[in-house]
Amino acid sequence: MAIADEPTEAPDSTAVRVALWRAMHVQVDPPPHVLEDEIGLRLADPDDDWHHRPDMDPNATSGFRAAIVARARFIEELVAEQAADGVVQYVVLGAGLDTFAQRRPEIASRIAVFEVDQPGPQSWKRQRLIELGYGIPDWLRLVPVDFEASESWWDQLAAAGFDPDRPAVVVSTGVTMYLTKEATAATLRQLAGLAPGSTLAMTFLLPPQLLDDADSTGLRASEKGARASGTPFISFYTPREMLTMAGEAGFEAPRHVPGTVLAERYFADRTDGLRPSSGEDLLVATIPTLQPDAAPTDRAEQSSGA
Ligand SMILES: C[S@@+](CC[C@H](N)C(=O)[O-])C[C@H]1O[C@@H](n2cnc3c(N)ncnc32)[C@H](O)[C@@H]1O
């Protein structure tokens, strides 16, 4: 029998997995931690034996765990930097059990945070946030959207208070592999219309044949697991393909940030051997701010003539 306030929707299993990896990092890896996030674990509230899930094997899946905290740290630094530069809107596409709003309220409360995700799992998260006492503050907007449906998520974002005329930082981590390429291309076209000064960061999975033997075996195993749990990886991209898609969508100078750059940045000094697996890279693109009317050469000429 359902209890009145019991969650009726299930959390997304892919979002739970990455949240558990973030918590495991704190629990099984020695400090310093690349990211400290155990709130996702509290939200997910798994069975006591969750550590014994095959995908939580501390050794066999350490590369995935490390890659997940690396991308989360990269995004967190990007958002902190953008907020310090005056950007006041943060959009998380496919937010899952993202806990930036709960862990970093000193930043989040100064900006509007829009979490976009599938309606069912999002309503489950809403209820868990309330149950755990975090609540849904004014500056946190939960926007229920299915990117594969014909509805316009952009309109829903605007209805939730997003101002398309103000710069935003928009991120999507661990989502594109679950979407058709058409849905991601449509999302990129929409995002290319963001206000000047906006930044997009989006992760994508590389085709396994581009990886070395160890990482390709790992990726194929996780592909199999994803399929078995009903959330198959359906889209892989070469970096060139992703850059071309972003360019065709309207981004002027999209950049490819390899996962290996994150590995070097956050793991190079570790002595415990923890290293991210490769297989997921990032697209980073900005919308240039409008230039003043006078071209730099004109100004140089004017000043040299003064
Ligand atoms: C692996 S989780 C990543 C969660 C979060 N971005 C992170 O890095 O922790 C993938 C997320 O994409 C969302 N997602 C998958 N397909 C979607 C769709 N068609 N529309 C909206 N969200 C979707 C899932 O609900 C889930 O929250």
The ligand as a Gaussian input file, in Angstrom:
#p B3LYP/6-31G(d) Opt

LIG

0 1
 C       24.484000       9.563000     -15.683000
 S       23.237000      10.661000     -15.140000
 C       24.213000      12.143000     -14.978000
 C       23.699000      13.003000     -13.884000
 C       24.548000      14.248000     -13.602000
 N       24.662000      15.098000     -14.768000
 C       25.905000      13.866000     -13.078000
 O       26.917000      14.026000     -13.783000
 O       25.945000      13.394000     -11.933000
 C       22.296000      10.972000     -16.631000
 C       21.126000      11.930000     -16.406000
 O       20.536000      12.228000     -17.685000
 C       19.142000      12.250000     -17.534000
 N       18.505000      11.949000     -18.819000
 C       18.688000      10.853000     -19.590000
 N       17.879000      10.898000     -20.657000
 C       17.172000      12.052000     -20.570000
 C       16.157000      12.668000     -21.365000
 N       15.701000      12.080000     -22.477000
 N       15.648000      13.845000     -20.957000
 C       16.088000      14.433000     -19.809000
 N       17.057000      13.917000     -19.019000
 C       17.575000      12.731000     -19.386000
 C       18.854000      11.158000     -16.509000
 O       17.588000      11.307000     -15.906000
 C       20.026000      11.340000     -15.553000
 O       19.710000      12.214000     -14.506000

